[in-house]
Amino acid sequence: MVNITHKSPTLRQAIASAILKVSSQATIDAIEQRKVPKGDVFEFSRAAGLLAIKKTSDVIPDCHPLPIEYAAITHSIDGLNIIIRVEAHTIYKTGVEVEAMHGASVVALTMYDMLKPLDKGIEISTIRLEEKKGGKTDMKYAISDQVKTAVIICSDSVSAGINDDLTGERMAQKLLTYNIALAKREVITDDVSIIQAKARELAEAGYQLVLFAGGTGLGPRDQTPEAIAPLLDREVPGLMETARNYGQQRMPYAMLSRGIAGFIGDMLVLTLPGSPRGAEETMDSLFPHILHIFKAAEGIRHS
């Protein structure tokens, strides 16, 4: 199965359909008049479809088990065609489209089974996904390669050449997955005045997104939040609330992170943990959704 542990739950929706074609009006009449010997075709097939939606991961090996929080199945008659429509919703890390299509196929098969004693010419066709919503592909973000971005590592040991800059390398690679190529990547010491000077320099140079990594913990030299906080014109507390909640589900020490986020002028500043894993998890929690900030800001400037 595909690893989805780095993803965050979002509302996912899918609509699928299938067509069951009978060979005579007599079959349609028997369905509508509830004269099919095996029972009410619509109600039995609806119940089967609901079970199929819930059990999709049991029969399709690579599907993740997910909570089905809403499902609806409808039938409509168009001549000799019965159009089956299945809608499913979940709040989860991956989409619900296979569940909707599986439901549609089982509804059609159940109807076939119930109707075959009456009609030998039944056909099932056109099982397809009609619509899906949710997840990052459904969201509209800024054009990433136009967001001038810098990664600044705050670390005495990396600055002194004692340790390699693994965090900066991983952050740069992670940003590339969102089509963000760094305009600057630099290492500085854990010093309040140096961190503040660097933030002011980047703001004056027109940077739009700056990620400071390191100095957000509780060590004696962890001073990045204290350096950045006085410079912020607008804090965005929800960003780090989201990051800490995400991290806490994966590592209990995430609650000790003191990262902050906000704007210095038009420049968004994020303060991330200095460990490679902590920085990556913080980015996973915020990207690509955070890029909506730049789209919103662009709209405000042109309104």
Secondary structure, DSSP 8 states (H G I E B T S, - for coil): ----TT---EEEEEEEEEEEE-S-HHHHHHHHTT--TT--HHHHHHHHHHHHHHTHHHHSTT-------EEEEEEEEETTEEEEEEEEEEEESS--HHHHHHHHHHHHHHHHHHHTTT-TT-EEEEEEEEEEE-SGGGS----GGGS-EEEEEE-HHHHTTSS--HHHHHHHHHHHTTT---SEEEEE-S-HHHHHHHHHHHHHTT-SEEEEES--SSSTT--HHHHHGGG-SEE-HHHHHHHHHHHHTT-GGGGG----EEEETTEEEEEE-SSHHHHHHHHHHHTTGGGHHHHHHHHHHT-
